[in-house]
Amino acid sequence: MIKIKQAIVVEGKYDKIKLASIVDAVIIVTNGFRIYKDPEKLALIRYYASTTGIIILTDSDRAGFRIRNYIKGAVKNGKVYNVYSPDIYGKESRKEKASAEGKLGVEGIDTGLLLEAFKKAGITAHDSEPPADPITKADLFELGLSGCSNSSEMRKILQKHLGLPELLSAASLLEVLNTMMTLDELAELLGRLFPEGKE
């Protein structure tokens, strides 16, 4: 079990139960879209964002991204970290059928993969500093990950290779890449994934 100083925001009680078995941290449950009409819970999230910082870990389906974006927009002050669970298709054992998009929620993801998702976001037992020379939007353009005819497809392939969800926006991808690697490491990885280069 790893101790994390930030509060973790998840969608449901089963997500909380799963996380509580692998991390020692404050875990806040949004109860799905009910967060939209729960000013007290939102106030609590804002409090933690401005003190310890918060980690948002929602499912990687459209509903999860809507909740994630709502919370990010509602938190004006403080530190928000995004941890993304990988796209894994299947059904949680307690459910009769899979979700609408067929993806496992946080509760159904293997604990090793969840810990890896925290690591990819730069979240460890000790909060890591962002790189001194971060990857920029201009770098993504130079590398062909934006502004080219096949940029969207390149990002999808990169995200799949890194175990990141397909619904990630270019801006969110940039944020995650800066927690995972340097610009040189990204360029080297793209050289291996796309030996023919950008179009």
N, C-alpha and C positions, 0 to 999 in steps of 0.2 A: 504493500500500500504506500502511495506517495502522498506527502502533505503538500497541498497547494494553497497559497495565501489568498488568491482571488476567489470570489464567490462564483459558483457555476450556475448558469441559468439553463434549465432543460424544460421540455414540454410537459411531460407527464410523470406520475408517481412511480411507474415502472422504470422509467429512465433514471429517476433518482435512486431507486433501490439498486439498480445495476451499477451506477457510478459510486454509490456509497460503499460498495464492496471492493473498489480498487483505489479510491482517492479519499484522503482525509481533508474535507473542505466544506464550506457552507454551500448547500445546494438548494436553489430556489426553483420551484415548479410553477410554470405559467398557466397550467391547466389549458393548454392549447390556446384557442382564440379568446378565451375568457380574460386573458391579460388586457384585451382592448377595453374592458369595462371594470378593471380592478385597479383603481388609483392607488390603493394602499400597497399592493404588490409592486406597482410601478415605482412608487416612492422608495420602497425598500431596495429595488434594483438600482435606482439612481444613487441612493446612499452608498451602497457598496461600490458602485462605479467610481464615486468621488473619493472613496477611502482606500479600499484594497484593490479596486479594479474588478471587472466582471469578465467571465468567460461565457460566451454564448455557444451552446452545443445543442442545436436542434436537429431534427431529422433532415435528410438530404432530399426530401420531396418538396413540391411547390408550397405546401402549407408550412413546412418548416422554414423555408426561405422567407415566406411572408412574415412569420412571427419574428424571425431573426432581424429582418429589415425594420420592422415596427419598433423593436427594442432599440436597435442602433439609432433610429431617428428620434426616439423619445429620450435618449440619454444625451444631454447637451454638454455636461461636464464630467470629466473623469476618463478612465481608461477602459476601453472595450477590446477584448481579445476574441477572435473568432476561431473556434475549433470546428472543423468539418469532418463529419463521419463519412466514410467512403460509400459509394454507391454499391450496395450488395443486394441482389434480388433474392427474395424468399419470403417466408412467413414466420412470425413469432409463434412459438409453440402454444401460447395461451390463447391465440386468436383462431377463429374458425376459418377465416380466409385472409389472403394477403391484402395489403393496402391498395388503394386505387392505382397507384403507380408501380406496385409490386416490389417496392424497396423496403428493406428492413429498417426499422426505426432504431434509435440509439439503444434501446433495451435489447435488441436482437443482435447487435454487433459483438463480435468476439472481443474479450477484454484486452487481448494483445493488440488488436487493431485500434481499439479506443486509445490505449496508452500511446500507440504510434501516432495517432491523430493529434494528441496533446503535444507530442514531441515535434511534429511537423509545424505546429503553430508557435513553437518557441516556448512552450509552457513546460517547465520542469519543476522539480522540488525547489529550485532556486530560480527566481525570475531572471531570464536572460536579457541582456541589452540588445537593442536592434543593431544591425550592422552599421559601421561608421560610414560606409559608402553604399547606400541602398540602391537597389535596382529601381529605375525610373520608368515612366510611361514612354519616354524617348528611347530608352533601351529596348522596351518591348517592340517598338516600331522598327528599330534598327535590326532586331533579331527576327523580324517577320511575324511576330505574334500579334501585331495589330497593323491595320492599314494596308494589308495585302489581300489579294483575292482569296487566298487559302488560309488566312490568319485564324479564322474561326475553327477550321478543321485542325490546324496545328495545335491550337490551345486545347481542343478536345483530346487529342492524342497525348499531349503533355500531361493534362489533368488525369487521364486514365493511367498513364505510366506512374504518376506520383500518388495514385490512390485517392484522388480528390474528386468531389462530386461534379457531374457534367453541367449542372445549372449555375456554376460559379461565374460571376461576371468578370470582365477583364480587370476591373478595379480590385475586386476581391482576390483574384488570382495574383495580382501584383503584391498585395498585402501579404498573402500566404508565402509567396516565393521569397520575400524578404526575411521570413522567419526560418526558411529552410536552407538557403544557399546564397552564395555570392554571385555577382554578375558573371565572373569567369566560369564558375561551376555551371551556371545556367547555359552559357554559350557552349560549353563542352558537352553538356547533356543534349542540347538541341543538335549539335553536330553529329552525335551518335544516332538520335532519333530520326533526323532528316539529313542523311548524307548527301542528298541531291541539292540541299539548300532551299532557300525561300524562292517563291516564284515572283 
